[in-house]
Amino acid sequence: MSKGYWVSAYQSVSDPDTLKAYAKLAEQAVTTNGGRFIVRTAEAIEAHEAGKVQRIVVVEFASFEQAKKAYASQAYQEALAVLGSSAVRDFRIVEGVPS
């Protein structure tokens, strides 16, 4: 079974306080749904090629299906409602390499 990952690259943040409120709710939703943060940084980034220095978050789940279920969960949808338009980000759910 392949693991599932949430990968977020934040292009801009217009309201840092709202982002903090979202992050608190999102963390609870992620851990409740079996996720584990493996990357969460805005500072220690070394960008190469077409890369940009921006906040990056990667969350690991036991499976791709679990990652999709966690995104659809009521708890995470409530966190997204708090985030609103306070950040522009590239968010993807991806399947890992089969183990």
Secondary structure as UniProt FT lines:
FT   STRAND          4..13
FT   HELIX           16..32
FT   TURN            33..34
FT   STRAND          36..41
FT   TURN            49..50
FT   STRAND          56..61
FT   HELIX           64..72
FT   HELIX           74..83
FT   TURN            84..85
FT   STRAND          87..95
//
